[in-house]
């Protein structure tokens, strides 16, 4: 039986997923932001959150990708080639969250942790954090892309086998 995943195992997965999606799909570079960076205190305002659940026999959890509305609007306008409406920004955020979650799922599957992704749920509000119950792992990574702060969180737990 494989050992349980740790947040240290999830950080490189998160890094590869977000940098690949932004580079390949949007031709943008994401730079890591250290946990104590002063810019994180200034990350206020409205954000779009894309949450995708992951459910499998050996793991359950969620992937949360959140971006400032301004960033999502820029990306939507880039992809559409015209002005973006709020719904366009939400759609783009959901799609980016889905692509990132797909890469996370692929890496977890390669490590023997197979699962199924749920449909992305997109919400609008302040920055949020996933909750990590005592028996789960939470990986939080922060990123800077063209002056915007982005966040990717992965929360996983290992379900208890049925007796």
C-alpha positions in Angstrom: 0.0 0.0 0.0 1.3 3.4 -0.9 2.0 6.0 1.8 -0.4 8.9 2.2 0.3 12.0 0.3 1.7 15.0 2.1 1.5 18.7 1.4 5.2 18.5 0.4 4.1 16.0 -2.3 1.4 18.4 -3.5 3.5 21.5 -3.9 5.4 20.4 -7.0 2.1 19.1 -8.5 0.5 22.5 -7.9 3.5 24.3 -9.4 3.5 22.3 -12.6 -0.2 22.5 -13.1 -0.6 26.3 -12.7 2.6 27.2 -14.6 1.8 24.9 -17.5 -1.8 26.0 -17.9 -0.9 29.7 -17.8 2.1 29.3 -20.2 0.5 27.0 -22.7 -3.1 28.3 -22.8 -2.5 32.0 -22.1 1.2 32.6 -23.0 1.7 34.1 -19.5 4.3 33.5 -16.8 3.4 32.8 -13.2 6.1 33.5 -10.6 5.9 32.0 -7.1 5.1 34.3 -4.2 6.6 33.4 -0.8 4.1 32.8 2.0 5.1 35.9 4.0 5.3 38.3 1.1 3.8 41.7 1.9 1.8 41.6 -1.4 -0.5 38.9 0.1 -1.7 41.4 2.7 -2.8 43.7 -0.1 -4.7 40.9 -2.0 -8.1 42.4 -1.4 -11.0 43.1 -3.6 -13.3 40.8 -5.6 -11.9 37.5 -6.7 -13.3 34.7 -8.8 -12.9 31.2 -7.3 -13.1 28.0 -9.3 -13.5 25.0 -7.1 -13.3 21.4 -8.6 -13.8 18.4 -6.4 -11.8 15.2 -6.7 -13.3 11.9 -5.6 -11.6 8.5 -5.6 -11.3 5.3 -3.7 -8.0 6.5 -2.0 -8.4 10.3 -2.0 -11.1 12.9 -1.8 -10.7 16.6 -1.9 -10.8 19.8 -3.9 -8.7 22.1 -6.1 -9.3 25.9 -5.6 -8.0 28.4 -8.2 -8.7 32.0 -7.4 -7.9 35.2 -9.4 -8.7 38.9 -9.1 -11.7 39.8 -11.3 -9.4 42.2 -13.2 -7.1 39.3 -14.2 -10.1 37.1 -15.3 -11.5 40.0 -17.4 -8.1 40.5 -19.1 -7.8 36.8 -19.9 -11.4 36.6 -21.2 -10.8 39.6 -23.4 -7.6 38.0 -24.7 -9.4 34.8 -25.6 -12.6 36.5 -27.0 -10.8 39.3 -28.8 -13.4 41.8 -27.5 -14.8 43.2 -24.3 -15.7 40.7 -21.7 -18.9 40.5 -19.6 -18.9 39.2 -16.0 -20.2 35.8 -17.2 -17.3 35.6 -19.7 -14.8 36.1 -16.8 -16.5 33.5 -14.7 -16.5 31.0 -17.7 -12.8 31.6 -18.2 -12.0 31.2 -14.5 -14.0 27.9 -14.4 -12.2 26.6 -17.5 -8.7 27.5 -16.1 -9.7 25.8 -12.8 -10.8 22.8 -14.7 -7.6 22.6 -16.8 -5.4 23.0 -13.7 -7.5 20.4 -11.8 -7.1 18.0 -14.8 -3.3 18.2 -14.6 -3.4 17.7 -10.8 -5.7 14.7 -11.3 -3.3 13.3 -13.9 -0.3 13.5 -11.6 -2.2 12.0 -8.7 -3.3 9.2 -11.0 0.3 8.5 -12.1 1.2 8.2 -8.4 -1.6 5.6 -7.9 -4.3 8.0 -6.5 -7.1 7.7 -9.1 -10.1 10.0 -8.9 -12.9 11.7 -10.8 -13.2 15.4 -11.2 -16.4 17.2 -10.5 -17.8 20.1 -12.5 -16.1 23.5 -11.7 -18.1 25.8 -9.4 -17.3 29.5 -9.8 -18.1 32.0 -7.1 -17.3 35.7 -6.6 -16.1 37.3 -3.4 -13.1 37.9 -1.2 -10.1 35.6 -1.2 -10.9 32.4 0.6 -9.0 29.4 2.0 -9.9 25.7 1.9 -10.4 24.0 5.3 -8.1 21.1 6.1 -9.6 18.6 8.6 -7.1 17.0 10.9 -6.6 13.9 8.7 -6.1 15.8 5.4 -3.4 17.7 3.6 -3.6 21.3 2.4 -1.2 22.8 -0.1 -1.5 26.5 -0.7 0.6 28.2 -3.4 0.5 31.9 -4.3 1.5 33.3 -7.6 2.2 36.6 -9.4 1.2 37.0 -13.0 1.5 40.4 -14.7 1.1 42.1 -11.3 -2.0 40.1 -10.2 -1.9 37.7 -7.3 -3.3 34.2 -8.0 -3.8 31.4 -5.6 -4.0 27.6 -6.1 -4.9 25.4 -3.2 -5.2 21.6 -3.1 -6.9 19.9 -0.2 -6.9 16.0 -0.1 -7.8 13.5 2.5 -7.6 9.7 2.5 -11.0 8.1 3.2 -11.1 5.4 5.8 -11.6 2.0 4.3 -14.9 0.4 4.9 -14.8 -2.2 7.7 
